[in-house]
Amino acid sequence: MSGGASSLEHDPSASLRKPPREQSRWLMSLARAARFPLMLAGAAPLVSGVLLVVQAWLLANVLDAAIARQVPRQELLAGILAIAALMGVRACITWLGERAGADASERIKRHVRQALFTRLLDKGPDWSRRKASGEIASALVDQVEALDGFFAKYLPAMAAAALLPVAFAVVLLPVDVVAGLVLLITAPLIPLFMALVGWGAQGASRRHLRAFARLSGFFADRLRGLSTLKLYGRAEAEAASVAAASDALRQRTMSVLRIAFLSSAVLEFFAALGVAGVAVYIGLTYLGFLDVRWSPLTLQAGLFCLLMAPEVYAPLRQFAAHYHDRAAALAAVTQIATLFDGLPQDAAAQAEPAAPAVVTPGAAALAVAGLSMTAPGRPLPVLSDAALSLAAGEHVALMGESGIGKSTLIEAIARLRPCTGDVRIDGAPLAQWREADLRARVALIGQKPQLLAGSIADNIRLGRPSASDAQVLEAARRACVLEFAESLPQGLATPLGSRGHGLSGGQAQRVALARLFLRDPGLILLDEPTAHLDEATQARVLDEILAFAAGRTLLLATHSPAVAARFSRVLRIADAKVKDA
């Protein structure tokens, strides 16, 4: 992404291609998540259209009575009140339809975000590490938000545009055949030409959303590394790159707007043509220059045609105003499918899962056989047909040189990295474990624990959100967190920045270990838990770990012989195998 605007470019012909049919079907299938409010939103303009016909006929009748028949004002009061009542009812129906559409959209967006978040968790951290965090955030927030207009406005407008213009023109046929035919012929031309323009709008929207997602990742990466950029004197150069990328996004935004305005111009041209044609025909008929009727054109009939002529095109105008919402939604779906390697499916449409593993209390047994794993950029496999087994309650140290594959093996056992082979916990294959059950049964503390913005106590309580203050305090004592926290002005209430900013590597490691002491796992996986500690603190922390692991199974990766000496059994990774030391 360091190439500025050019890095946001991609194949224009690819962006103009029609999205795969399954993406369109998936978008429409989301309507099942809010079927009832969508039905209300679609029915509201249809009911309002029926009332509009009655309102226009009453208005034409009142004007005809007042102008042509000279009816006294008091006799017109009932008709005027009826017109006012119809206007009020139509306003209420429109409001209810908009509320129903907004409600449907919120339900669907919540459903999609939950599905994408579940998919993100299923793919695991190994997959997410290879993606730009800004693009993932953009997909979960911005791309999903692009679906709002499609369900809240486009679908109801599409139902009205498909039925009301033809229905209004048919209603006008008994009143005046010529006026009805003029509207009946011109109205269908608008969707045809709008569709032609819409293909270009869809391609432009895909280009825009893809550029926006890339810019999000580009900006997030630079923001995260801001201190490093300033340290090496690259801040100004990267600021210029961000400015260039933003300008490229602005140009794409303007191209989408240009096509949207072109679509509106097509609509207004045909709408003006149709309304003007009806008005000219009625005017020439009243002046006697045109006589194609077999009966005189009354004032009521002429006014009714003139009142209804713009309303024939009103649903099409509404449809055109939200036509770009469809293009934006399809472009967002394409971007989501590309980023997440496919679209999430409903649970009912997925294959029947295997029988879940049976969770038993106490120490967990671990058995690994035929485990093979590769790593990007490494020609040889990290592990090849590796095997190991831990009896329930056994404590084992795992040794090996740095980069030999200790972390890789531990993350594979925790189902955080893809692998081939057979991994069983309590005799059940790893694939059969439900996510919640596996995370409750297995505790993993990695070399780089994830700390969030919040207090030290809040980060410890992530191990068990329901833990009391006393339990958090005891966990902090066992992990030697109090040794540095008590010297801080606010103690455990000291706020931390994002990613634990404010703590050293060893302090962050101890906070993560404190989480462990709040849990009750059967299998504990620790990756270099004492790597950043001095000898005295390392000994105390290791004592607490071994005391906590009593009655539980423990696998601890370390490169320290002093730590490994505390274990009765030591395994070593060498030549892509796991062997007893």
MIKE-840635 format. One record per residue (C-alpha): residue in three letters; residue number from 1; z, x negated, y negated. Coordinates in Angstrom, 1 decimal. Layout:
R code pos pz px py
R ala NUM Z X Y $
...
# end
This chain:
R code pos pz px py
R met 1 0.0 0.0 0.0 $
R ser 2 0.1 -3.0 -2.3 $
R gly 3 -3.6 -2.5 -3.2 $
R gly 4 -2.9 0.1 -5.8 $
R ala 5 -5.3 3.0 -6.2 $
R ser 6 -7.7 1.6 -3.7 $
R ser 7 -5.2 1.9 -0.9 $
R leu 8 -5.1 5.6 -1.4 $
R glu 9 -8.8 5.9 -0.6 $
R his 10 -10.1 7.2 2.7 $
R asp 11 -13.3 8.5 4.1 $
R pro 12 -14.5 11.4 1.9 $
R ser 13 -16.6 12.9 4.7 $
R ala 14 -13.6 13.1 6.9 $
R ser 15 -11.7 15.1 4.2 $
R leu 16 -14.6 17.6 4.0 $
R arg 17 -14.7 18.3 7.7 $
R lys 18 -13.4 21.7 8.7 $
R pro 19 -9.9 21.4 10.2 $
R pro 20 -9.6 21.9 14.0 $
R arg 21 -9.5 25.5 15.0 $
R glu 22 -6.1 25.0 16.7 $
R gln 23 -4.6 24.1 13.3 $
R ser 24 -5.8 27.3 11.8 $
R arg 25 -4.5 29.3 14.8 $
R trp 26 -1.2 27.5 14.5 $
R leu 27 -0.9 28.4 10.8 $
R met 28 -1.6 32.0 11.6 $
R ser 29 0.8 32.0 14.5 $
R leu 30 3.7 31.2 12.1 $
R ala 31 3.4 34.8 10.9 $
R arg 32 5.4 35.8 14.0 $
R ala 33 8.5 34.2 12.5 $
R ala 34 8.4 36.9 9.7 $
R arg 35 6.3 39.7 11.0 $
R phe 36 8.1 42.6 9.4 $
R pro 37 8.3 41.3 5.8 $
R leu 38 4.7 40.2 6.0 $
R met 39 3.7 43.7 7.1 $
R leu 40 5.6 45.1 4.1 $
R ala 41 3.9 42.6 1.8 $
R gly 42 0.5 43.5 3.1 $
R ala 43 1.1 47.3 3.0 $
R ala 44 2.4 47.3 -0.6 $
R pro 45 -1.0 46.7 -2.4 $
R leu 46 -2.7 49.2 -0.1 $
R val 47 -0.2 52.0 -0.9 $
R ser 48 -0.4 51.0 -4.6 $
R gly 49 -4.2 51.3 -4.4 $
R val 50 -4.0 54.8 -3.0 $
R leu 51 -1.7 55.8 -5.9 $
R leu 52 -4.0 54.1 -8.3 $
R val 53 -6.9 56.4 -7.4 $
R val 54 -4.6 59.4 -8.0 $
R gln 55 -3.4 57.9 -11.3 $
R ala 56 -7.0 57.2 -12.5 $
R trp 57 -8.1 60.7 -11.6 $
R leu 58 -5.2 62.3 -13.4 $
R leu 59 -5.8 60.1 -16.5 $
R ala 60 -9.5 61.0 -16.6 $
R asn 61 -8.5 64.7 -16.2 $
R val 62 -6.0 64.5 -19.1 $
R leu 63 -8.5 62.8 -21.4 $
R asp 64 -11.2 65.3 -20.4 $
R ala 65 -8.9 68.2 -21.1 $
R ala 66 -7.8 66.8 -24.5 $
R ile 67 -11.3 65.8 -25.7 $
R ala 68 -13.8 68.0 -24.1 $
R arg 69 -11.8 71.2 -23.4 $
R gln 70 -9.4 71.0 -26.4 $
R val 71 -6.3 71.9 -24.2 $
R pro 72 -3.1 72.1 -26.3 $
R arg 73 -0.8 69.0 -26.1 $
R gln 74 2.1 70.8 -24.4 $
R glu 75 -0.1 71.8 -21.5 $
R leu 76 -1.0 68.1 -21.0 $
R leu 77 2.7 67.0 -20.8 $
R ala 78 2.9 67.6 -17.0 $
R gly 79 -0.1 65.4 -16.4 $
R ile 80 1.1 62.7 -18.7 $
R leu 81 4.5 62.6 -17.0 $
R ala 82 2.8 62.5 -13.6 $
R ile 83 0.8 59.5 -14.7 $
R ala 84 3.9 57.7 -16.1 $
R ala 85 5.7 58.4 -12.8 $
R leu 86 2.8 57.0 -10.8 $
R met 87 2.9 53.8 -12.9 $
R gly 88 6.6 53.4 -12.3 $
R val 89 6.3 54.0 -8.6 $
R arg 90 3.4 51.5 -8.4 $
R ala 91 5.4 48.9 -10.3 $
R cys 92 8.3 49.3 -7.8 $
R ile 93 6.0 49.0 -4.8 $
R thr 94 4.4 45.8 -6.3 $
R trp 95 7.9 44.4 -6.8 $
R leu 96 9.0 45.2 -3.3 $
R gly 97 5.8 43.7 -1.9 $
R glu 98 6.3 40.5 -3.8 $
R arg 99 10.0 40.3 -2.6 $
R ala 100 8.9 40.9 1.0 $
R gly 101 6.2 38.1 0.7 $
R ala 102 8.7 35.7 -0.8 $
R asp 103 11.2 36.5 2.0 $
R ala 104 8.5 36.0 4.6 $
R ser 105 7.5 32.7 3.1 $
R glu 106 11.1 31.4 3.1 $
R arg 107 11.7 32.4 6.7 $
R ile 108 8.5 30.6 7.8 $
R lys 109 9.2 27.5 5.8 $
R arg 110 12.7 27.3 7.2 $
R his 111 11.2 27.8 10.7 $
R val 112 8.6 25.0 10.2 $
R arg 113 11.2 22.6 8.8 $
R gln 114 13.5 23.1 11.7 $
R ala 115 10.7 22.6 14.1 $
R leu 116 9.5 19.4 12.4 $
R phe 117 13.1 18.1 12.2 $
R thr 118 13.5 18.8 15.9 $
R arg 119 10.3 17.0 16.6 $
R leu 120 11.4 14.1 14.5 $
R leu 121 14.7 13.9 16.6 $
R asp 122 12.8 14.2 19.8 $
R lys 123 10.5 11.3 19.0 $
R gly 124 13.4 9.1 18.2 $
R pro 125 14.1 6.2 15.9 $
R asp 126 11.5 3.9 17.5 $
R trp 127 8.7 6.3 16.4 $
R ser 128 10.2 6.9 12.9 $
R arg 129 10.5 3.2 12.3 $
R arg 130 6.7 2.9 12.5 $
R lys 131 6.3 5.6 9.8 $
R ala 132 6.8 5.4 6.1 $
R ser 133 10.0 7.3 5.2 $
R gly 134 8.3 8.6 2.1 $
R glu 135 5.5 10.2 4.1 $
R ile 136 8.0 11.8 6.5 $
R ala 137 10.0 13.2 3.5 $
R ser 138 6.9 14.4 1.9 $
R ala 139 5.9 16.3 5.1 $
R leu 140 9.3 17.9 5.5 $
R val 141 9.5 18.9 1.8 $
R asp 142 6.2 18.9 0.0 $
R gln 143 3.7 19.7 2.8 $
R val 144 5.9 22.6 4.1 $
R glu 145 6.3 23.9 0.6 $
R ala 146 2.5 24.1 0.4 $
R leu 147 2.7 26.9 2.9 $
R asp 148 4.6 29.1 0.5 $
R gly 149 1.6 30.5 -1.4 $
R phe 150 -0.4 31.2 1.8 $
R phe 151 2.2 33.6 3.3 $
R ala 152 3.8 34.9 0.1 $
R lys 153 0.5 35.6 -1.8 $
R tyr 154 -2.7 34.8 0.0 $
R leu 155 -2.2 36.9 3.1 $
R pro 156 -1.2 40.1 1.2 $
R ala 157 -4.0 39.5 -1.3 $
R met 158 -6.5 39.0 1.6 $
R ala 159 -5.5 42.4 3.1 $
R ala 160 -6.0 44.1 -0.2 $
R ala 161 -9.3 42.3 -0.9 $
R ala 162 -10.7 43.2 2.5 $
R leu 163 -10.0 47.0 2.2 $
R leu 164 -9.5 48.2 -1.4 $
R pro 165 -12.8 47.2 -3.0 $
R val 166 -14.9 49.0 -0.4 $
R ala 167 -12.5 51.9 -0.3 $
R phe 168 -12.6 52.3 -4.1 $
R ala 169 -16.4 52.2 -4.0 $
R val 170 -16.6 54.8 -1.3 $
R val 171 -14.2 57.0 -3.2 $
R leu 172 -16.6 56.8 -6.2 $
R leu 173 -19.7 57.8 -4.1 $
R pro 174 -19.0 61.6 -4.2 $
R val 175 -18.2 61.4 -7.9 $
R asp 176 -21.4 59.4 -8.8 $
R val 177 -23.7 57.9 -6.2 $
R val 178 -25.2 55.3 -8.5 $
R ala 179 -21.9 53.9 -9.8 $
R gly 180 -20.5 53.8 -6.2 $
R leu 181 -23.6 51.9 -4.9 $
R val 182 -23.5 49.4 -7.8 $
R leu 183 -19.9 48.5 -7.0 $
R leu 184 -20.5 48.7 -3.2 $
R ile 185 -23.3 46.2 -3.4 $
R thr 186 -21.8 43.7 -5.9 $
R ala 187 -18.2 43.6 -4.5 $
R pro 188 -19.1 41.9 -1.1 $
R leu 189 -21.1 39.2 -2.9 $
R ile 190 -17.9 37.8 -4.4 $
R pro 191 -16.1 36.7 -1.2 $
R leu 192 -19.4 35.2 0.1 $
R phe 193 -19.9 32.9 -2.9 $
R met 194 -16.1 32.2 -3.1 $
R ala 195 -16.2 31.0 0.5 $
R leu 196 -18.9 28.5 -0.4 $
R val 197 -16.9 27.2 -3.2 $
R gly 198 -13.7 27.3 -1.1 $
R trp 199 -15.0 24.7 1.4 $
R gly 200 -15.1 22.2 -1.4 $
R ala 201 -11.6 23.3 -2.5 $
R gln 202 -10.2 22.8 1.0 $
R gly 203 -11.6 19.3 1.2 $
R ala 204 -10.3 18.4 -2.3 $
R ser 205 -6.9 19.8 -1.3 $
R arg 206 -6.8 17.6 1.8 $
R arg 207 -7.7 14.5 -0.2 $
R his 208 -5.0 15.4 -2.8 $
R leu 209 -2.2 16.1 -0.3 $
R arg 210 -3.0 12.9 1.7 $
R ala 211 -2.9 10.9 -1.5 $
R phe 212 0.4 12.5 -2.6 $
R ala 213 2.0 11.7 0.8 $
R arg 214 0.8 8.1 0.6 $
R leu 215 2.1 7.8 -3.0 $
R ser 216 5.5 9.2 -1.8 $
R gly 217 5.7 6.5 0.8 $
R phe 218 4.4 3.8 -1.6 $
R phe 219 6.9 4.7 -4.2 $
R ala 220 9.9 5.0 -1.8 $
R asp 221 9.1 1.6 -0.3 $
R arg 222 9.0 -0.1 -3.7 $
R leu 223 12.2 1.7 -4.8 $
R arg 224 14.0 0.6 -1.7 $
R gly 225 13.0 -3.0 -2.2 $
R leu 226 13.5 -3.0 -6.0 $
R ser 227 16.2 -5.7 -6.0 $
R thr 228 14.0 -8.0 -3.8 $
R leu 229 11.0 -7.4 -6.0 $
R lys 230 13.0 -8.3 -9.1 $
R leu 231 14.4 -11.4 -7.4 $
R tyr 232 10.9 -12.7 -6.7 $
R gly 233 9.4 -11.7 -10.0 $
R arg 234 7.2 -8.9 -8.6 $
R ala 235 8.7 -6.0 -10.4 $
R glu 236 6.0 -5.7 -13.2 $
R ala 237 3.1 -6.2 -10.7 $
R glu 238 4.4 -3.5 -8.4 $
R ala 239 5.0 -1.2 -11.4 $
R ala 240 1.3 -1.6 -12.3 $
R ser 241 0.4 -0.8 -8.7 $
R val 242 2.5 2.4 -8.9 $
R ala 243 0.8 3.3 -12.1 $
R ala 244 -2.6 2.8 -10.6 $
R ala 245 -1.8 4.9 -7.6 $
R ser 246 -0.4 7.7 -9.8 $
R asp 247 -3.6 7.7 -11.8 $
R ala 248 -5.6 8.0 -8.6 $
R leu 249 -3.5 11.0 -7.7 $
R arg 250 -4.1 12.5 -11.1 $
R gln 251 -7.8 12.3 -10.7 $
R arg 252 -7.6 14.1 -7.3 $
R thr 253 -5.4 16.8 -8.9 $
R met 254 -8.0 17.4 -11.6 $
R ser 255 -10.8 17.6 -9.0 $
R val 256 -8.8 20.4 -7.2 $
R leu 257 -8.4 22.2 -10.5 $
R arg 258 -12.1 21.9 -11.3 $
R ile 259 -13.1 23.5 -8.1 $
R ala 260 -10.5 26.3 -8.5 $
R phe 261 -11.9 27.1 -12.0 $
R leu 262 -15.4 27.2 -10.5 $
R ser 263 -14.2 29.7 -7.9 $
R ser 264 -12.7 31.9 -10.7 $
R ala 265 -16.0 31.6 -12.7 $
R val 266 -18.0 32.9 -9.7 $
R leu 267 -15.6 35.9 -9.4 $
R glu 268 -15.7 36.7 -13.1 $
R phe 269 -19.5 36.5 -13.2 $
R phe 270 -20.0 39.1 -10.5 $
R ala 271 -17.1 41.3 -11.7 $
R ala 272 -18.5 41.4 -15.2 $
R leu 273 -21.9 42.1 -13.9 $
R gly 274 -20.7 45.0 -11.8 $
R val 275 -18.5 46.6 -14.5 $
R ala 276 -21.2 46.1 -17.1 $
R gly 277 -23.7 47.7 -14.9 $
R val 278 -21.6 50.8 -14.4 $
R ala 279 -20.7 51.0 -18.1 $
R val 280 -24.4 50.7 -19.1 $
R tyr 281 -25.5 53.3 -16.5 $
R ile 282 -22.9 55.9 -17.7 $
R gly 283 -23.6 55.2 -21.4 $
R leu 284 -27.3 55.7 -20.9 $
R thr 285 -26.7 58.8 -18.9 $
R tyr 286 -24.6 60.3 -21.7 $
R leu 287 -27.2 59.4 -24.3 $
R gly 288 -29.9 61.0 -22.2 $
R phe 289 -32.0 57.8 -21.7 $
R leu 290 -31.3 57.8 -17.9 $
R asp 291 -31.3 60.9 -15.7 $
R val 292 -31.0 60.2 -12.0 $
R arg 293 -28.4 62.8 -11.3 $
R trp 294 -28.9 66.3 -9.9 $
R ser 295 -26.0 67.6 -11.9 $
R pro 296 -24.6 66.8 -15.4 $
R leu 297 -22.2 63.9 -15.6 $
R thr 298 -18.9 65.3 -16.9 $
R leu 299 -16.5 63.4 -19.1 $
R gln 300 -13.9 63.4 -16.4 $
R ala 301 -16.3 62.0 -13.8 $
R gly 302 -17.6 59.3 -16.2 $
R leu 303 -14.1 58.3 -17.3 $
R phe 304 -13.0 58.1 -13.7 $
R cys 305 -15.9 55.8 -12.8 $
R leu 306 -15.2 53.6 -15.9 $
R leu 307 -11.4 53.4 -15.0 $
R met 308 -12.1 52.6 -11.4 $
R ala 309 -14.9 50.0 -11.9 $
R pro 310 -12.5 47.1 -13.0 $
R glu 311 -10.0 48.1 -10.3 $
R val 312 -12.7 47.6 -7.6 $
R tyr 313 -12.7 43.9 -8.6 $
R ala 314 -8.9 43.6 -9.3 $
R pro 315 -8.0 42.9 -5.6 $
R leu 316 -10.7 40.3 -5.5 $
R arg 317 -9.4 38.7 -8.7 $
R gln 318 -5.9 38.6 -7.1 $
R phe 319 -7.5 37.1 -3.9 $
R ala 320 -9.3 34.5 -5.9 $
R ala 321 -6.2 33.5 -7.8 $
R his 322 -4.5 32.7 -4.5 $
R tyr 323 -7.6 31.5 -2.6 $
R his 324 -6.6 27.8 -3.2 $
R asp 325 -3.3 28.5 -1.5 $
R arg 326 -5.2 28.8 1.8 $
R ala 327 -6.9 25.5 1.2 $
R ala 328 -3.6 23.8 0.2 $
R ala 329 -1.9 25.3 3.3 $
R leu 330 -4.7 24.1 5.7 $
R ala 331 -4.7 20.7 4.1 $
R ala 332 -0.9 20.5 4.5 $
R val 333 -1.2 21.5 8.2 $
R thr 334 -3.7 18.7 8.7 $
R gln 335 -1.4 16.2 7.1 $
R ile 336 1.5 17.3 9.2 $
R ala 337 -0.5 17.2 12.4 $
R thr 338 -1.7 13.7 11.5 $
R leu 339 1.8 12.4 10.7 $
R phe 340 3.6 14.0 13.6 $
R asp 341 0.9 13.3 16.2 $
R gly 342 0.3 17.0 16.6 $
R leu 343 1.9 20.3 15.6 $
R pro 344 5.2 21.6 16.8 $
R gln 345 5.0 24.5 19.2 $
R asp 346 7.3 27.4 19.7 $
R ala 347 9.9 27.0 22.4 $
R ala 348 8.3 30.0 24.3 $
R ala 349 4.9 28.2 24.4 $
R gln 350 6.3 25.0 25.7 $
R ala 351 6.5 24.1 29.4 $
R glu 352 9.6 25.1 31.3 $
R pro 353 12.0 22.2 31.0 $
R ala 354 13.6 20.6 33.9 $
R ala 355 17.1 21.6 35.0 $
R pro 356 19.6 20.1 32.6 $
R ala 357 21.9 17.4 33.8 $
R val 358 25.4 18.4 34.8 $
R val 359 28.0 17.0 32.4 $
R thr 360 31.2 15.7 34.1 $
R pro 361 34.3 14.4 32.3 $
R gly 362 35.6 10.9 32.7 $
R ala 363 33.7 7.6 33.0 $
R ala 364 30.0 7.7 33.5 $
R ala 365 28.0 5.8 36.1 $
R leu 366 24.8 4.0 35.1 $
R ala 367 21.9 3.0 37.3 $
R val 368 18.6 1.5 36.0 $
R ala 369 15.7 0.6 38.3 $
R gly 370 12.1 -0.5 37.7 $
R leu 371 12.6 -0.6 33.9 $
R ser 372 9.6 -2.1 32.0 $
R met 373 9.2 -2.3 28.2 $
R thr 374 6.9 -3.9 25.7 $
R ala 375 7.3 -4.6 22.0 $
R pro 376 4.6 -4.6 19.3 $
R gly 377 3.2 -8.1 18.6 $
R arg 378 4.6 -9.6 21.8 $
R pro 379 2.0 -10.4 24.5 $
R leu 380 4.5 -10.5 27.3 $
R pro 381 6.8 -7.5 28.3 $
R val 382 10.3 -7.6 27.0 $
R leu 383 11.6 -6.3 30.3 $
R ser 384 9.6 -6.1 33.6 $
R asp 385 10.9 -4.2 36.6 $
R ala 386 14.4 -4.8 35.5 $
R ala 387 17.4 -3.2 37.3 $
R leu 388 21.1 -3.0 36.8 $
R ser 389 24.0 -0.7 37.8 $
R leu 390 27.4 0.0 36.4 $
R ala 391 30.1 1.8 38.4 $
R ala 392 32.1 4.5 36.6 $
R gly 393 34.8 2.8 34.6 $
R glu 394 33.3 -0.7 34.8 $
R his 395 33.3 -3.1 31.8 $
R val 396 30.3 -5.4 31.7 $
R ala 397 29.1 -8.0 29.1 $
R leu 398 25.3 -8.4 28.6 $
R met 399 24.3 -11.9 27.4 $
R gly 400 21.0 -13.6 26.5 $
R glu 401 19.3 -15.5 23.7 $
R ser 402 18.6 -13.7 20.4 $
R gly 403 15.4 -11.6 20.7 $
R ile 404 15.5 -11.7 24.5 $
R gly 405 15.8 -7.9 24.8 $
R lys 406 19.5 -7.0 24.8 $
R ser 407 19.1 -4.4 22.0 $
R thr 408 15.9 -3.1 23.5 $
R leu 409 17.7 -2.5 26.9 $
R ile 410 20.7 -0.8 25.3 $
R glu 411 18.5 1.5 23.1 $
R ala 412 16.4 2.4 26.2 $
R ile 413 19.5 3.4 28.1 $
R ala 414 20.5 5.6 25.1 $
R arg 415 17.0 7.1 25.1 $
R leu 416 16.1 5.7 21.7 $
R arg 417 13.1 3.7 22.9 $
R pro 418 10.3 4.7 25.2 $
R cys 419 10.2 2.9 28.5 $
R thr 420 8.9 3.2 32.0 $
R gly 421 11.2 3.2 35.0 $
R asp 422 14.2 5.1 36.3 $
R val 423 17.3 5.4 34.2 $
R arg 424 20.1 7.6 35.5 $
R ile 425 23.5 8.5 34.0 $
R asp 426 25.9 10.2 36.4 $
R gly 427 23.0 10.3 38.9 $
R ala 428 20.9 12.5 36.6 $
R pro 429 17.5 11.2 35.3 $
R leu 430 17.7 10.4 31.6 $
R ala 431 14.8 12.9 30.8 $
R gln 432 16.9 15.8 32.2 $
R trp 433 19.7 15.3 29.7 $
R arg 434 19.9 17.7 26.8 $
R glu 435 20.1 15.9 23.5 $
R ala 436 23.5 17.2 22.6 $
R asp 437 24.9 16.5 26.0 $
R leu 438 23.5 13.0 26.0 $
R arg 439 24.9 12.1 22.6 $
R ala 440 28.3 13.5 23.6 $
R arg 441 28.3 11.5 26.9 $
R val 442 26.9 8.2 25.5 $
R ala 443 28.1 6.4 22.4 $
R leu 444 26.0 3.6 20.9 $
R ile 445 26.9 1.3 18.1 $
R gly 446 24.0 -0.9 17.1 $
R gln 447 23.7 -4.1 15.2 $
R lys 448 22.7 -2.3 12.0 $
R pro 449 24.8 0.9 11.8 $
R gln 450 23.6 3.7 9.6 $
R leu 451 26.0 4.4 6.7 $
R leu 452 25.3 7.2 4.3 $
R ala 453 26.2 7.8 0.6 $
R gly 454 29.8 9.1 0.6 $
R ser 455 33.3 7.8 1.0 $
R ile 456 34.4 5.4 3.7 $
R ala 457 36.4 8.2 5.3 $
R asp 458 33.3 10.5 5.2 $
R asn 459 31.3 7.9 7.1 $
R ile 460 34.1 7.5 9.7 $
R arg 461 34.4 11.2 10.1 $
R leu 462 30.7 11.4 11.2 $
R gly 463 32.0 10.4 14.7 $
R arg 464 33.8 13.8 14.8 $
R pro 465 33.5 16.0 11.8 $
R ser 466 36.5 18.1 12.7 $
R ala 467 38.8 15.1 12.8 $
R ser 468 42.0 15.3 10.7 $
R asp 469 42.9 12.8 8.0 $
R ala 470 45.5 11.3 10.3 $
R gln 471 43.0 10.8 13.0 $
R val 472 40.5 9.2 10.6 $
R leu 473 43.3 6.9 9.4 $
R glu 474 44.2 5.9 12.9 $
R ala 475 40.5 5.2 13.8 $
R ala 476 40.2 3.0 10.6 $
R arg 477 43.4 1.1 11.7 $
R arg 478 42.0 0.4 15.2 $
R ala 479 38.7 -0.8 13.8 $
R cys 480 40.4 -3.1 11.2 $
R val 481 38.8 -1.1 8.4 $
R leu 482 42.2 -0.8 6.6 $
R glu 483 42.3 -4.6 6.2 $
R phe 484 39.6 -4.4 3.5 $
R ala 485 39.9 -0.7 2.5 $
R glu 486 43.5 -1.0 1.4 $
R ser 487 42.4 -3.7 -1.2 $
R leu 488 40.0 -1.2 -2.8 $
R pro 489 41.2 1.0 -5.7 $
R gln 490 40.5 4.2 -3.8 $
R gly 491 41.1 3.0 -0.3 $
R leu 492 39.3 5.1 2.4 $
R ala 493 38.1 7.4 -0.4 $
R thr 494 36.1 4.6 -2.0 $
R pro 495 32.5 5.9 -2.4 $
R leu 496 29.6 4.0 -0.8 $
R gly 497 26.0 3.8 -1.9 $
R ser 498 23.0 4.7 0.2 $
R arg 499 22.8 2.6 3.4 $
R gly 500 26.4 1.5 2.9 $
R his 501 25.8 -0.3 -0.3 $
R gly 502 29.1 -1.9 -1.3 $
R leu 503 30.1 -3.2 2.1 $
R ser 504 29.3 -6.5 3.9 $
R gly 505 27.6 -6.5 7.3 $
R gly 506 30.9 -7.0 9.1 $
R gln 507 32.7 -4.3 7.1 $
R ala 508 29.9 -1.8 7.9 $
R gln 509 30.1 -2.7 11.6 $
R arg 510 33.8 -1.9 11.5 $
R val 511 33.3 1.4 9.9 $
R ala 512 30.8 2.3 12.6 $
R leu 513 33.3 1.2 15.3 $
R ala 514 35.9 3.5 13.7 $
R arg 515 33.5 6.4 14.4 $
R leu 516 33.7 5.4 18.1 $
R phe 517 37.5 5.8 18.2 $
R leu 518 37.1 9.4 17.1 $
R arg 519 34.9 10.3 20.1 $
R asp 520 35.4 10.7 23.8 $
R pro 521 32.2 9.3 25.5 $
R gly 522 31.9 8.5 29.2 $
R leu 523 29.5 5.5 28.5 $
R ile 524 29.9 3.1 25.6 $
R leu 525 27.0 0.9 24.5 $
R leu 526 27.8 -1.8 22.0 $
R asp 527 25.3 -4.2 20.5 $
R glu 528 27.0 -7.3 19.0 $
R pro 529 30.0 -5.4 17.6 $
R thr 530 31.8 -8.6 16.6 $
R ala 531 28.9 -10.7 15.4 $
R his 532 29.9 -10.7 11.7 $
R leu 533 33.7 -11.1 12.2 $
R asp 534 35.9 -14.1 11.9 $
R glu 535 37.7 -15.2 15.1 $
R ala 536 41.0 -13.5 14.3 $
R thr 537 39.4 -10.2 13.4 $
R gln 538 37.1 -10.5 16.3 $
R ala 539 40.0 -10.8 18.7 $
R arg 540 41.8 -7.8 17.3 $
R val 541 38.7 -5.6 17.3 $
R leu 542 37.8 -6.6 20.8 $
R asp 543 41.4 -5.8 22.0 $
R glu 544 41.0 -2.3 20.5 $
R ile 545 37.6 -1.8 22.0 $
R leu 546 38.8 -2.8 25.5 $
R ala 547 41.9 -0.6 25.1 $
R phe 548 39.8 2.4 24.1 $
R ala 549 37.3 1.7 26.9 $
R ala 550 40.0 2.0 29.5 $
R gly 551 38.9 4.8 31.9 $
R arg 552 35.4 4.7 30.4 $
R thr 553 32.2 2.7 31.2 $
R leu 554 31.4 -0.1 28.8 $
R leu 555 28.3 -2.2 28.3 $
R leu 556 28.6 -4.7 25.5 $
R ala 557 25.8 -7.0 24.4 $
R thr 558 26.8 -10.3 22.9 $
R his 559 25.7 -13.9 22.6 $
R ser 560 29.3 -15.2 22.2 $
R pro 561 30.8 -16.9 25.3 $
R ala 562 34.3 -16.1 24.0 $
R val 563 33.6 -12.4 24.0 $
R ala 564 31.9 -12.5 27.4 $
R ala 565 34.9 -14.3 28.8 $
R arg 566 37.0 -11.2 28.3 $
R phe 567 34.9 -9.3 30.9 $
R ser 568 35.2 -9.5 34.6 $
R arg 569 31.4 -9.1 35.1 $
R val 570 28.7 -10.6 33.0 $
R leu 571 24.9 -9.9 33.1 $
R arg 572 22.2 -12.0 31.6 $
R ile 573 18.7 -11.2 30.6 $
R ala 574 16.2 -14.0 31.5 $
R asp 575 12.5 -13.9 32.4 $
R ala 576 12.3 -10.2 31.6 $
R lys 577 14.9 -9.4 34.3 $
R val 578 18.6 -8.5 34.3 $
R lys 579 20.6 -10.8 36.5 $
R asp 580 24.3 -11.4 37.2 $
R ala 581 25.5 -14.5 35.4 $
# end
